[in-house]
Amino acid sequence: MRTDHDLKAAILNELDNDPAVEISDVGVTVVDGAVTLVGAVPTYVAQQAAEAAVLRVDGVRSVSDDLVVKLAEEVVTDATLGERIAHILAGDPALKHEEMQASVRDGAVTLMGTATTAHQRETAEHRVGRLAGVRSILNRIEIMPRPSPVDIKREIVRALHRYADIEASHIDVSVEGGTVRLFGRVHALYEKDIVKKAVWTAPGVTAIDDHIVVE
């Protein structure tokens, strides 16, 4: 069994080999396998990386994270930080189709909404955590599985049948991912608009590829 001295040496080595952690600003104490981290790190991600590195070391029984996120000299207001977070959530290819929002107060970020996978939930936290000005993150994003193409098509067909003006049998629907392709014919342009409106009401639809012909 490792002594506290040997365990501390192993932890410092693990921290030193992790590029996400600046070990010069991290202090480690070990008592009977209970580890306490103290000091300052430049970002929330670095704080999380330090704790994860310690937990990888065999013999660690618990970790108390007393690290402080020491912000850079740049002063980032909550409004600016909120804009940068919104840009990430809306523009990152892995996140832009998810329903995520964020609130910011004194650098403390709360992530809310839904994601399709746990990976997307963690990706959102990681991307936001790299921003200057973020002191902490409370991740309240819930995992909501995306409907399958079969489920999406079923909901679209049901929606079409609810409109008396539409001859649903004349509309062919195919779904790939969240993209819906529409084929068929209608008698007037307004009927085409009704079809597209019905499609958008189905959960999971992210795009429409419209090939409907107005006769």
Rosetta constraint file for C-alpha pairs under 8 A:
AtomPair CA 1 CA 59 HARMONIC 7.87 0.50
AtomPair CA 2 CA 6 HARMONIC 5.84 0.50
AtomPair CA 2 CA 7 HARMONIC 6.02 0.50
AtomPair CA 2 CA 59 HARMONIC 6.91 0.50
AtomPair CA 3 CA 7 HARMONIC 6.13 0.50
AtomPair CA 4 CA 8 HARMONIC 6.04 0.50
AtomPair CA 4 CA 30 HARMONIC 5.72 0.50
AtomPair CA 4 CA 31 HARMONIC 6.26 0.50
AtomPair CA 4 CA 32 HARMONIC 6.27 0.50
AtomPair CA 4 CA 33 HARMONIC 6.37 0.50
AtomPair CA 5 CA 9 HARMONIC 6.37 0.50
AtomPair CA 5 CA 30 HARMONIC 7.63 0.50
AtomPair CA 6 CA 10 HARMONIC 6.27 0.50
AtomPair CA 7 CA 11 HARMONIC 6.18 0.50
AtomPair CA 7 CA 30 HARMONIC 7.51 0.50
AtomPair CA 7 CA 33 HARMONIC 7.50 0.50
AtomPair CA 7 CA 59 HARMONIC 6.97 0.50
AtomPair CA 7 CA 60 HARMONIC 7.58 0.50
AtomPair CA 8 CA 12 HARMONIC 6.15 0.50
AtomPair CA 8 CA 28 HARMONIC 6.99 0.50
AtomPair CA 8 CA 29 HARMONIC 7.06 0.50
AtomPair CA 8 CA 30 HARMONIC 6.25 0.50
AtomPair CA 9 CA 13 HARMONIC 6.19 0.50
AtomPair CA 10 CA 14 HARMONIC 6.22 0.50
AtomPair CA 10 CA 57 HARMONIC 6.98 0.50
AtomPair CA 11 CA 15 HARMONIC 6.17 0.50
AtomPair CA 11 CA 53 HARMONIC 7.63 0.50
AtomPair CA 11 CA 54 HARMONIC 5.79 0.50
AtomPair CA 11 CA 57 HARMONIC 6.35 0.50
AtomPair CA 12 CA 16 HARMONIC 5.99 0.50
AtomPair CA 12 CA 23 HARMONIC 7.70 0.50
AtomPair CA 12 CA 28 HARMONIC 7.61 0.50
AtomPair CA 13 CA 17 HARMONIC 6.26 0.50
AtomPair CA 14 CA 18 HARMONIC 6.44 0.50
AtomPair CA 14 CA 53 HARMONIC 6.18 0.50
AtomPair CA 14 CA 54 HARMONIC 7.15 0.50
AtomPair CA 14 CA 57 HARMONIC 7.43 0.50
AtomPair CA 15 CA 21 HARMONIC 6.36 0.50
AtomPair CA 15 CA 22 HARMONIC 7.96 0.50
AtomPair CA 15 CA 23 HARMONIC 6.16 0.50
AtomPair CA 15 CA 50 HARMONIC 6.54 0.50
AtomPair CA 15 CA 53 HARMONIC 6.09 0.50
AtomPair CA 15 CA 54 HARMONIC 7.32 0.50
AtomPair CA 16 CA 21 HARMONIC 7.32 0.50
AtomPair CA 16 CA 22 HARMONIC 7.63 0.50
AtomPair CA 16 CA 23 HARMONIC 5.87 0.50
AtomPair CA 18 CA 49 HARMONIC 7.93 0.50
AtomPair CA 18 CA 53 HARMONIC 7.33 0.50
AtomPair CA 20 CA 45 HARMONIC 7.70 0.50
AtomPair CA 20 CA 46 HARMONIC 5.55 0.50
AtomPair CA 20 CA 49 HARMONIC 6.26 0.50
AtomPair CA 20 CA 50 HARMONIC 7.81 0.50
AtomPair CA 21 CA 41 HARMONIC 7.66 0.50
AtomPair CA 21 CA 46 HARMONIC 5.37 0.50
AtomPair CA 21 CA 47 HARMONIC 7.62 0.50
AtomPair CA 21 CA 49 HARMONIC 6.47 0.50
AtomPair CA 21 CA 50 HARMONIC 5.93 0.50
AtomPair CA 22 CA 26 HARMONIC 7.08 0.50
AtomPair CA 22 CA 41 HARMONIC 6.91 0.50
AtomPair CA 22 CA 46 HARMONIC 7.75 0.50
AtomPair CA 23 CA 27 HARMONIC 7.79 0.50
AtomPair CA 25 CA 39 HARMONIC 5.60 0.50
AtomPair CA 25 CA 40 HARMONIC 5.54 0.50
AtomPair CA 25 CA 41 HARMONIC 6.50 0.50
AtomPair CA 26 CA 37 HARMONIC 6.73 0.50
AtomPair CA 26 CA 38 HARMONIC 5.85 0.50
AtomPair CA 26 CA 39 HARMONIC 4.82 0.50
AtomPair CA 26 CA 40 HARMONIC 6.34 0.50
AtomPair CA 26 CA 41 HARMONIC 7.36 0.50
AtomPair CA 26 CA 67 HARMONIC 7.57 0.50
AtomPair CA 27 CA 37 HARMONIC 5.73 0.50
AtomPair CA 27 CA 38 HARMONIC 4.97 0.50
AtomPair CA 27 CA 39 HARMONIC 5.79 0.50
AtomPair CA 28 CA 35 HARMONIC 6.90 0.50
AtomPair CA 28 CA 36 HARMONIC 5.82 0.50
AtomPair CA 28 CA 37 HARMONIC 4.97 0.50
AtomPair CA 28 CA 38 HARMONIC 6.48 0.50
AtomPair CA 29 CA 35 HARMONIC 5.76 0.50
AtomPair CA 29 CA 36 HARMONIC 5.29 0.50
AtomPair CA 29 CA 37 HARMONIC 6.81 0.50
AtomPair CA 30 CA 34 HARMONIC 5.55 0.50
AtomPair CA 30 CA 35 HARMONIC 4.63 0.50
AtomPair CA 30 CA 36 HARMONIC 6.53 0.50
AtomPair CA 31 CA 35 HARMONIC 6.68 0.50
AtomPair CA 33 CA 59 HARMONIC 6.37 0.50
AtomPair CA 33 CA 60 HARMONIC 5.06 0.50
AtomPair CA 33 CA 61 HARMONIC 5.10 0.50
AtomPair CA 33 CA 62 HARMONIC 6.91 0.50
AtomPair CA 34 CA 60 HARMONIC 6.44 0.50
AtomPair CA 34 CA 61 HARMONIC 5.45 0.50
AtomPair CA 34 CA 62 HARMONIC 4.83 0.50
AtomPair CA 34 CA 63 HARMONIC 6.09 0.50
AtomPair CA 34 CA 64 HARMONIC 7.75 0.50
AtomPair CA 35 CA 60 HARMONIC 6.97 0.50
AtomPair CA 35 CA 61 HARMONIC 7.61 0.50
AtomPair CA 35 CA 62 HARMONIC 5.98 0.50
AtomPair CA 35 CA 63 HARMONIC 4.75 0.50
AtomPair CA 35 CA 64 HARMONIC 6.12 0.50
AtomPair CA 36 CA 63 HARMONIC 5.77 0.50
AtomPair CA 36 CA 64 HARMONIC 4.63 0.50
AtomPair CA 36 CA 65 HARMONIC 6.05 0.50
AtomPair CA 36 CA 66 HARMONIC 6.96 0.50
AtomPair CA 37 CA 51 HARMONIC 7.93 0.50
AtomPair CA 37 CA 63 HARMONIC 7.48 0.50
AtomPair CA 37 CA 64 HARMONIC 6.25 0.50
AtomPair CA 37 CA 65 HARMONIC 5.11 0.50
AtomPair CA 37 CA 66 HARMONIC 5.50 0.50
AtomPair CA 37 CA 67 HARMONIC 6.03 0.50
AtomPair CA 38 CA 65 HARMONIC 6.97 0.50
AtomPair CA 38 CA 66 HARMONIC 4.96 0.50
AtomPair CA 38 CA 67 HARMONIC 4.77 0.50
AtomPair CA 38 CA 68 HARMONIC 7.65 0.50
AtomPair CA 39 CA 66 HARMONIC 7.27 0.50
AtomPair CA 39 CA 67 HARMONIC 5.11 0.50
AtomPair CA 39 CA 68 HARMONIC 6.29 0.50
AtomPair CA 40 CA 67 HARMONIC 5.45 0.50
AtomPair CA 40 CA 68 HARMONIC 4.72 0.50
AtomPair CA 40 CA 69 HARMONIC 5.70 0.50
AtomPair CA 40 CA 70 HARMONIC 5.68 0.50
AtomPair CA 41 CA 46 HARMONIC 6.16 0.50
AtomPair CA 41 CA 47 HARMONIC 6.19 0.50
AtomPair CA 41 CA 67 HARMONIC 6.93 0.50
AtomPair CA 41 CA 68 HARMONIC 6.29 0.50
AtomPair CA 41 CA 69 HARMONIC 5.06 0.50
AtomPair CA 41 CA 70 HARMONIC 5.70 0.50
AtomPair CA 42 CA 46 HARMONIC 6.76 0.50
AtomPair CA 42 CA 69 HARMONIC 5.60 0.50
AtomPair CA 42 CA 70 HARMONIC 5.14 0.50
AtomPair CA 42 CA 71 HARMONIC 5.83 0.50
AtomPair CA 42 CA 72 HARMONIC 6.95 0.50
AtomPair CA 43 CA 47 HARMONIC 6.57 0.50
AtomPair CA 43 CA 69 HARMONIC 5.64 0.50
AtomPair CA 43 CA 70 HARMONIC 7.12 0.50
AtomPair CA 43 CA 71 HARMONIC 7.08 0.50
AtomPair CA 43 CA 129 HARMONIC 6.84 0.50
AtomPair CA 43 CA 130 HARMONIC 6.20 0.50
AtomPair CA 43 CA 131 HARMONIC 7.40 0.50
AtomPair CA 43 CA 132 HARMONIC 6.78 0.50
AtomPair CA 43 CA 133 HARMONIC 7.97 0.50
AtomPair CA 43 CA 134 HARMONIC 6.99 0.50
AtomPair CA 43 CA 135 HARMONIC 7.29 0.50
AtomPair CA 44 CA 48 HARMONIC 6.39 0.50
AtomPair CA 44 CA 69 HARMONIC 6.17 0.50
AtomPair CA 44 CA 129 HARMONIC 5.14 0.50
AtomPair CA 44 CA 130 HARMONIC 6.66 0.50
AtomPair CA 44 CA 134 HARMONIC 6.44 0.50
AtomPair CA 44 CA 135 HARMONIC 6.07 0.50
AtomPair CA 44 CA 136 HARMONIC 6.12 0.50
AtomPair CA 44 CA 137 HARMONIC 7.78 0.50
AtomPair CA 45 CA 49 HARMONIC 6.05 0.50
AtomPair CA 45 CA 126 HARMONIC 6.52 0.50
AtomPair CA 45 CA 129 HARMONIC 5.19 0.50
AtomPair CA 45 CA 130 HARMONIC 5.77 0.50
AtomPair CA 46 CA 50 HARMONIC 6.16 0.50
AtomPair CA 47 CA 51 HARMONIC 6.55 0.50
AtomPair CA 47 CA 67 HARMONIC 6.66 0.50
AtomPair CA 47 CA 68 HARMONIC 7.78 0.50
AtomPair CA 47 CA 69 HARMONIC 7.12 0.50
AtomPair CA 48 CA 52 HARMONIC 6.18 0.50
AtomPair CA 49 CA 53 HARMONIC 6.05 0.50
AtomPair CA 50 CA 54 HARMONIC 6.41 0.50
AtomPair CA 51 CA 55 HARMONIC 6.40 0.50
AtomPair CA 51 CA 63 HARMONIC 7.23 0.50
AtomPair CA 51 CA 65 HARMONIC 6.89 0.50
AtomPair CA 52 CA 56 HARMONIC 6.46 0.50
AtomPair CA 53 CA 57 HARMONIC 7.13 0.50
AtomPair CA 54 CA 60 HARMONIC 7.35 0.50
AtomPair CA 54 CA 63 HARMONIC 7.51 0.50
AtomPair CA 55 CA 60 HARMONIC 6.46 0.50
AtomPair CA 55 CA 62 HARMONIC 7.90 0.50
AtomPair CA 55 CA 63 HARMONIC 7.41 0.50
AtomPair CA 69 CA 135 HARMONIC 5.67 0.50
AtomPair CA 69 CA 136 HARMONIC 7.97 0.50
AtomPair CA 70 CA 135 HARMONIC 7.98 0.50
AtomPair CA 71 CA 132 HARMONIC 6.77 0.50
AtomPair CA 71 CA 133 HARMONIC 5.98 0.50
AtomPair CA 71 CA 134 HARMONIC 7.93 0.50
AtomPair CA 71 CA 135 HARMONIC 7.69 0.50
AtomPair CA 72 CA 132 HARMONIC 6.99 0.50
AtomPair CA 72 CA 133 HARMONIC 7.62 0.50
AtomPair CA 75 CA 133 HARMONIC 7.49 0.50
AtomPair CA 76 CA 80 HARMONIC 6.27 0.50
AtomPair CA 76 CA 81 HARMONIC 6.38 0.50
AtomPair CA 76 CA 132 HARMONIC 7.34 0.50
AtomPair CA 76 CA 133 HARMONIC 5.56 0.50
AtomPair CA 77 CA 81 HARMONIC 6.15 0.50
AtomPair CA 77 CA 106 HARMONIC 7.98 0.50
AtomPair CA 77 CA 107 HARMONIC 7.96 0.50
AtomPair CA 77 CA 133 HARMONIC 7.83 0.50
AtomPair CA 78 CA 82 HARMONIC 5.92 0.50
AtomPair CA 78 CA 104 HARMONIC 5.85 0.50
AtomPair CA 78 CA 105 HARMONIC 6.23 0.50
AtomPair CA 78 CA 106 HARMONIC 6.36 0.50
AtomPair CA 78 CA 107 HARMONIC 6.31 0.50
AtomPair CA 79 CA 83 HARMONIC 6.33 0.50
AtomPair CA 79 CA 104 HARMONIC 7.92 0.50
AtomPair CA 80 CA 84 HARMONIC 6.34 0.50
AtomPair CA 81 CA 85 HARMONIC 6.18 0.50
AtomPair CA 81 CA 104 HARMONIC 7.51 0.50
AtomPair CA 81 CA 107 HARMONIC 7.81 0.50
AtomPair CA 81 CA 131 HARMONIC 7.93 0.50
AtomPair CA 81 CA 133 HARMONIC 6.91 0.50
AtomPair CA 81 CA 134 HARMONIC 7.80 0.50
AtomPair CA 82 CA 86 HARMONIC 6.11 0.50
AtomPair CA 82 CA 102 HARMONIC 7.30 0.50
AtomPair CA 82 CA 103 HARMONIC 7.04 0.50
AtomPair CA 82 CA 104 HARMONIC 6.31 0.50
AtomPair CA 83 CA 87 HARMONIC 6.22 0.50
AtomPair CA 84 CA 88 HARMONIC 6.42 0.50
AtomPair CA 85 CA 89 HARMONIC 6.25 0.50
AtomPair CA 85 CA 102 HARMONIC 7.31 0.50
AtomPair CA 85 CA 128 HARMONIC 6.15 0.50
AtomPair CA 86 CA 90 HARMONIC 6.02 0.50
AtomPair CA 86 CA 101 HARMONIC 7.42 0.50
AtomPair CA 86 CA 102 HARMONIC 7.47 0.50
AtomPair CA 87 CA 91 HARMONIC 5.63 0.50
AtomPair CA 87 CA 92 HARMONIC 7.93 0.50
AtomPair CA 88 CA 92 HARMONIC 5.44 0.50
AtomPair CA 88 CA 95 HARMONIC 7.97 0.50
AtomPair CA 88 CA 127 HARMONIC 7.34 0.50
AtomPair CA 88 CA 128 HARMONIC 7.41 0.50
AtomPair CA 89 CA 95 HARMONIC 5.71 0.50
AtomPair CA 89 CA 96 HARMONIC 5.78 0.50
AtomPair CA 89 CA 100 HARMONIC 6.72 0.50
AtomPair CA 89 CA 101 HARMONIC 7.60 0.50
AtomPair CA 89 CA 124 HARMONIC 7.11 0.50
AtomPair CA 90 CA 95 HARMONIC 6.78 0.50
AtomPair CA 90 CA 96 HARMONIC 4.46 0.50
AtomPair CA 90 CA 97 HARMONIC 7.72 0.50
AtomPair CA 91 CA 95 HARMONIC 7.31 0.50
AtomPair CA 91 CA 96 HARMONIC 5.52 0.50
AtomPair CA 92 CA 96 HARMONIC 5.63 0.50
AtomPair CA 93 CA 97 HARMONIC 7.87 0.50
AtomPair CA 94 CA 120 HARMONIC 6.76 0.50
AtomPair CA 94 CA 123 HARMONIC 7.98 0.50
AtomPair CA 95 CA 120 HARMONIC 6.57 0.50
AtomPair CA 95 CA 124 HARMONIC 7.15 0.50
AtomPair CA 97 CA 206 HARMONIC 7.22 0.50
AtomPair CA 98 CA 114 HARMONIC 6.54 0.50
AtomPair CA 98 CA 115 HARMONIC 5.39 0.50
AtomPair CA 98 CA 116 HARMONIC 7.05 0.50
AtomPair CA 99 CA 113 HARMONIC 5.46 0.50
AtomPair CA 99 CA 114 HARMONIC 5.15 0.50
AtomPair CA 99 CA 115 HARMONIC 6.44 0.50
AtomPair CA 100 CA 111 HARMONIC 7.13 0.50
AtomPair CA 100 CA 112 HARMONIC 5.75 0.50
AtomPair CA 100 CA 113 HARMONIC 4.45 0.50
AtomPair CA 100 CA 114 HARMONIC 5.80 0.50
AtomPair CA 100 CA 115 HARMONIC 7.19 0.50
AtomPair CA 100 CA 141 HARMONIC 7.17 0.50
AtomPair CA 101 CA 111 HARMONIC 5.95 0.50
AtomPair CA 101 CA 112 HARMONIC 5.17 0.50
AtomPair CA 101 CA 113 HARMONIC 5.86 0.50
AtomPair CA 102 CA 109 HARMONIC 6.67 0.50
AtomPair CA 102 CA 110 HARMONIC 5.51 0.50
AtomPair CA 102 CA 111 HARMONIC 4.54 0.50
AtomPair CA 102 CA 112 HARMONIC 5.88 0.50
AtomPair CA 103 CA 109 HARMONIC 5.73 0.50
AtomPair CA 103 CA 110 HARMONIC 5.26 0.50
AtomPair CA 103 CA 111 HARMONIC 6.75 0.50
AtomPair CA 104 CA 108 HARMONIC 5.59 0.50
AtomPair CA 104 CA 109 HARMONIC 4.61 0.50
AtomPair CA 104 CA 110 HARMONIC 6.51 0.50
AtomPair CA 105 CA 109 HARMONIC 6.67 0.50
AtomPair CA 107 CA 133 HARMONIC 5.76 0.50
AtomPair CA 107 CA 134 HARMONIC 4.87 0.50
AtomPair CA 107 CA 135 HARMONIC 5.10 0.50
AtomPair CA 107 CA 136 HARMONIC 6.93 0.50
AtomPair CA 108 CA 134 HARMONIC 6.26 0.50
AtomPair CA 108 CA 135 HARMONIC 5.44 0.50
AtomPair CA 108 CA 136 HARMONIC 4.87 0.50
AtomPair CA 108 CA 137 HARMONIC 6.01 0.50
AtomPair CA 108 CA 138 HARMONIC 7.84 0.50
AtomPair CA 109 CA 134 HARMONIC 6.87 0.50
AtomPair CA 109 CA 135 HARMONIC 7.67 0.50
AtomPair CA 109 CA 136 HARMONIC 6.09 0.50
AtomPair CA 109 CA 137 HARMONIC 4.74 0.50
AtomPair CA 109 CA 138 HARMONIC 6.23 0.50
AtomPair CA 110 CA 137 HARMONIC 5.71 0.50
AtomPair CA 110 CA 138 HARMONIC 4.67 0.50
AtomPair CA 110 CA 139 HARMONIC 5.97 0.50
AtomPair CA 110 CA 140 HARMONIC 7.00 0.50
AtomPair CA 111 CA 125 HARMONIC 7.72 0.50
AtomPair CA 111 CA 137 HARMONIC 7.26 0.50
AtomPair CA 111 CA 138 HARMONIC 6.20 0.50
AtomPair CA 111 CA 139 HARMONIC 4.87 0.50
AtomPair CA 111 CA 140 HARMONIC 5.52 0.50
AtomPair CA 111 CA 141 HARMONIC 6.03 0.50
AtomPair CA 112 CA 139 HARMONIC 6.77 0.50
AtomPair CA 112 CA 140 HARMONIC 4.94 0.50
AtomPair CA 112 CA 141 HARMONIC 4.59 0.50
AtomPair CA 112 CA 142 HARMONIC 7.55 0.50
AtomPair CA 113 CA 140 HARMONIC 7.22 0.50
AtomPair CA 113 CA 141 HARMONIC 4.97 0.50
AtomPair CA 113 CA 142 HARMONIC 6.28 0.50
AtomPair CA 114 CA 141 HARMONIC 5.15 0.50
AtomPair CA 114 CA 142 HARMONIC 4.66 0.50
AtomPair CA 114 CA 143 HARMONIC 5.66 0.50
AtomPair CA 114 CA 144 HARMONIC 6.01 0.50
AtomPair CA 115 CA 120 HARMONIC 6.21 0.50
AtomPair CA 115 CA 121 HARMONIC 6.00 0.50
AtomPair CA 115 CA 141 HARMONIC 6.66 0.50
AtomPair CA 115 CA 142 HARMONIC 6.17 0.50
AtomPair CA 115 CA 143 HARMONIC 4.97 0.50
AtomPair CA 115 CA 144 HARMONIC 5.76 0.50
AtomPair CA 115 CA 145 HARMONIC 7.60 0.50
AtomPair CA 116 CA 120 HARMONIC 6.93 0.50
AtomPair CA 116 CA 143 HARMONIC 5.55 0.50
AtomPair CA 116 CA 144 HARMONIC 5.12 0.50
AtomPair CA 116 CA 145 HARMONIC 4.80 0.50
AtomPair CA 116 CA 146 HARMONIC 5.63 0.50
AtomPair CA 117 CA 121 HARMONIC 6.57 0.50
AtomPair CA 117 CA 143 HARMONIC 5.86 0.50
AtomPair CA 117 CA 144 HARMONIC 7.33 0.50
AtomPair CA 117 CA 145 HARMONIC 6.87 0.50
AtomPair CA 118 CA 122 HARMONIC 6.22 0.50
AtomPair CA 118 CA 143 HARMONIC 6.41 0.50
AtomPair CA 119 CA 123 HARMONIC 5.95 0.50
AtomPair CA 120 CA 124 HARMONIC 6.13 0.50
AtomPair CA 121 CA 125 HARMONIC 6.62 0.50
AtomPair CA 121 CA 141 HARMONIC 6.33 0.50
AtomPair CA 121 CA 142 HARMONIC 7.77 0.50
AtomPair CA 121 CA 143 HARMONIC 7.53 0.50
AtomPair CA 122 CA 126 HARMONIC 6.13 0.50
AtomPair CA 123 CA 127 HARMONIC 6.01 0.50
AtomPair CA 124 CA 128 HARMONIC 6.11 0.50
AtomPair CA 125 CA 129 HARMONIC 5.81 0.50
AtomPair CA 125 CA 137 HARMONIC 7.27 0.50
AtomPair CA 125 CA 139 HARMONIC 6.91 0.50
AtomPair CA 126 CA 130 HARMONIC 6.49 0.50
AtomPair CA 127 CA 131 HARMONIC 7.37 0.50
AtomPair CA 128 CA 134 HARMONIC 7.69 0.50
AtomPair CA 129 CA 134 HARMONIC 6.26 0.50
AtomPair CA 129 CA 136 HARMONIC 7.75 0.50
AtomPair CA 129 CA 137 HARMONIC 7.21 0.50
AtomPair CA 130 CA 134 HARMONIC 7.69 0.50
AtomPair CA 146 CA 204 HARMONIC 6.07 0.50
AtomPair CA 147 CA 151 HARMONIC 5.79 0.50
AtomPair CA 147 CA 152 HARMONIC 6.23 0.50
AtomPair CA 147 CA 203 HARMONIC 6.94 0.50
AtomPair CA 147 CA 204 HARMONIC 5.72 0.50
AtomPair CA 148 CA 152 HARMONIC 6.25 0.50
AtomPair CA 148 CA 177 HARMONIC 7.67 0.50
AtomPair CA 149 CA 153 HARMONIC 6.12 0.50
AtomPair CA 149 CA 175 HARMONIC 5.39 0.50
AtomPair CA 149 CA 176 HARMONIC 6.28 0.50
AtomPair CA 149 CA 177 HARMONIC 6.23 0.50
AtomPair CA 149 CA 178 HARMONIC 7.22 0.50
AtomPair CA 150 CA 154 HARMONIC 6.18 0.50
AtomPair CA 150 CA 175 HARMONIC 7.63 0.50
AtomPair CA 151 CA 155 HARMONIC 6.30 0.50
AtomPair CA 152 CA 156 HARMONIC 6.28 0.50
AtomPair CA 152 CA 175 HARMONIC 7.36 0.50
AtomPair CA 152 CA 202 HARMONIC 6.25 0.50
AtomPair CA 152 CA 203 HARMONIC 6.63 0.50
AtomPair CA 152 CA 204 HARMONIC 6.54 0.50
AtomPair CA 152 CA 205 HARMONIC 7.25 0.50
AtomPair CA 153 CA 157 HARMONIC 6.19 0.50
AtomPair CA 153 CA 173 HARMONIC 6.82 0.50
AtomPair CA 153 CA 174 HARMONIC 6.96 0.50
AtomPair CA 153 CA 175 HARMONIC 6.52 0.50
AtomPair CA 154 CA 158 HARMONIC 6.28 0.50
AtomPair CA 155 CA 159 HARMONIC 6.15 0.50
AtomPair CA 155 CA 202 HARMONIC 5.67 0.50
AtomPair CA 155 CA 203 HARMONIC 7.88 0.50
AtomPair CA 156 CA 160 HARMONIC 6.20 0.50
AtomPair CA 156 CA 198 HARMONIC 6.55 0.50
AtomPair CA 156 CA 199 HARMONIC 5.41 0.50
AtomPair CA 156 CA 201 HARMONIC 7.75 0.50
AtomPair CA 156 CA 202 HARMONIC 5.82 0.50
AtomPair CA 157 CA 161 HARMONIC 6.36 0.50
AtomPair CA 157 CA 168 HARMONIC 7.34 0.50
AtomPair CA 158 CA 162 HARMONIC 6.66 0.50
AtomPair CA 159 CA 163 HARMONIC 7.27 0.50
AtomPair CA 159 CA 198 HARMONIC 5.56 0.50
AtomPair CA 159 CA 199 HARMONIC 7.41 0.50
AtomPair CA 159 CA 201 HARMONIC 7.79 0.50
AtomPair CA 159 CA 202 HARMONIC 7.82 0.50
AtomPair CA 160 CA 166 HARMONIC 6.83 0.50
AtomPair CA 160 CA 168 HARMONIC 5.82 0.50
AtomPair CA 160 CA 195 HARMONIC 6.64 0.50
AtomPair CA 160 CA 198 HARMONIC 6.13 0.50
AtomPair CA 161 CA 166 HARMONIC 7.38 0.50
AtomPair CA 161 CA 167 HARMONIC 7.84 0.50
AtomPair CA 161 CA 168 HARMONIC 6.04 0.50
AtomPair CA 165 CA 191 HARMONIC 7.00 0.50
AtomPair CA 166 CA 186 HARMONIC 7.64 0.50
AtomPair CA 166 CA 191 HARMONIC 6.53 0.50
AtomPair CA 166 CA 194 HARMONIC 7.95 0.50
AtomPair CA 166 CA 195 HARMONIC 7.60 0.50
AtomPair CA 167 CA 171 HARMONIC 7.35 0.50
AtomPair CA 167 CA 186 HARMONIC 7.86 0.50
AtomPair CA 170 CA 184 HARMONIC 5.54 0.50
AtomPair CA 170 CA 185 HARMONIC 6.15 0.50
AtomPair CA 170 CA 186 HARMONIC 7.56 0.50
AtomPair CA 171 CA 182 HARMONIC 6.96 0.50
AtomPair CA 171 CA 183 HARMONIC 5.85 0.50
AtomPair CA 171 CA 184 HARMONIC 4.60 0.50
AtomPair CA 171 CA 185 HARMONIC 6.61 0.50
AtomPair CA 171 CA 212 HARMONIC 7.83 0.50
AtomPair CA 172 CA 182 HARMONIC 5.87 0.50
AtomPair CA 172 CA 183 HARMONIC 4.99 0.50
AtomPair CA 172 CA 184 HARMONIC 5.81 0.50
AtomPair CA 173 CA 180 HARMONIC 6.89 0.50
AtomPair CA 173 CA 181 HARMONIC 5.89 0.50
AtomPair CA 173 CA 182 HARMONIC 5.06 0.50
AtomPair CA 173 CA 183 HARMONIC 6.59 0.50
AtomPair CA 174 CA 180 HARMONIC 5.83 0.50
AtomPair CA 174 CA 181 HARMONIC 5.23 0.50
AtomPair CA 174 CA 182 HARMONIC 6.77 0.50
AtomPair CA 175 CA 179 HARMONIC 5.74 0.50
AtomPair CA 175 CA 180 HARMONIC 4.59 0.50
AtomPair CA 175 CA 181 HARMONIC 6.25 0.50
AtomPair CA 176 CA 180 HARMONIC 6.57 0.50
AtomPair CA 178 CA 204 HARMONIC 5.73 0.50
AtomPair CA 178 CA 205 HARMONIC 4.66 0.50
AtomPair CA 178 CA 206 HARMONIC 4.94 0.50
AtomPair CA 178 CA 207 HARMONIC 6.43 0.50
AtomPair CA 179 CA 205 HARMONIC 6.18 0.50
AtomPair CA 179 CA 206 HARMONIC 5.82 0.50
AtomPair CA 179 CA 207 HARMONIC 4.66 0.50
AtomPair CA 179 CA 208 HARMONIC 5.68 0.50
AtomPair CA 179 CA 209 HARMONIC 7.06 0.50
AtomPair CA 180 CA 199 HARMONIC 7.87 0.50
AtomPair CA 180 CA 205 HARMONIC 6.92 0.50
AtomPair CA 180 CA 207 HARMONIC 6.28 0.50
AtomPair CA 180 CA 208 HARMONIC 4.88 0.50
AtomPair CA 180 CA 209 HARMONIC 6.00 0.50
AtomPair CA 181 CA 208 HARMONIC 5.97 0.50
AtomPair CA 181 CA 209 HARMONIC 4.60 0.50
AtomPair CA 181 CA 210 HARMONIC 5.97 0.50
AtomPair CA 181 CA 211 HARMONIC 7.29 0.50
AtomPair CA 182 CA 208 HARMONIC 7.51 0.50
AtomPair CA 182 CA 209 HARMONIC 6.28 0.50
AtomPair CA 182 CA 210 HARMONIC 5.04 0.50
AtomPair CA 182 CA 211 HARMONIC 5.49 0.50
AtomPair CA 182 CA 212 HARMONIC 6.07 0.50
AtomPair CA 183 CA 210 HARMONIC 6.94 0.50
AtomPair CA 183 CA 211 HARMONIC 4.93 0.50
AtomPair CA 183 CA 212 HARMONIC 4.78 0.50
AtomPair CA 183 CA 213 HARMONIC 7.63 0.50
AtomPair CA 184 CA 211 HARMONIC 7.23 0.50
AtomPair CA 184 CA 212 HARMONIC 5.01 0.50
AtomPair CA 184 CA 213 HARMONIC 6.27 0.50
AtomPair CA 185 CA 212 HARMONIC 5.40 0.50
AtomPair CA 185 CA 213 HARMONIC 4.67 0.50
AtomPair CA 185 CA 214 HARMONIC 5.74 0.50
AtomPair CA 185 CA 215 HARMONIC 6.57 0.50
AtomPair CA 186 CA 191 HARMONIC 6.26 0.50
AtomPair CA 186 CA 192 HARMONIC 6.46 0.50
AtomPair CA 186 CA 212 HARMONIC 7.27 0.50
AtomPair CA 186 CA 213 HARMONIC 6.40 0.50
AtomPair CA 186 CA 214 HARMONIC 5.08 0.50
AtomPair CA 186 CA 215 HARMONIC 6.15 0.50
AtomPair CA 187 CA 191 HARMONIC 6.99 0.50
AtomPair CA 187 CA 214 HARMONIC 5.62 0.50
AtomPair CA 187 CA 215 HARMONIC 5.22 0.50
AtomPair CA 188 CA 192 HARMONIC 6.84 0.50
AtomPair CA 188 CA 214 HARMONIC 5.74 0.50
AtomPair CA 188 CA 215 HARMONIC 7.02 0.50
AtomPair CA 189 CA 193 HARMONIC 6.50 0.50
AtomPair CA 189 CA 214 HARMONIC 6.24 0.50
AtomPair CA 190 CA 194 HARMONIC 6.28 0.50
AtomPair CA 191 CA 195 HARMONIC 6.32 0.50
AtomPair CA 192 CA 196 HARMONIC 6.43 0.50
AtomPair CA 192 CA 212 HARMONIC 7.11 0.50
AtomPair CA 192 CA 214 HARMONIC 7.46 0.50
AtomPair CA 193 CA 197 HARMONIC 6.10 0.50
AtomPair CA 194 CA 198 HARMONIC 6.14 0.50
AtomPair CA 195 CA 199 HARMONIC 6.32 0.50
AtomPair CA 196 CA 200 HARMONIC 6.34 0.50
AtomPair CA 196 CA 208 HARMONIC 7.74 0.50
AtomPair CA 197 CA 201 HARMONIC 6.64 0.50
AtomPair CA 198 CA 202 HARMONIC 7.19 0.50
AtomPair CA 199 CA 205 HARMONIC 7.43 0.50
AtomPair CA 200 CA 205 HARMONIC 6.32 0.50
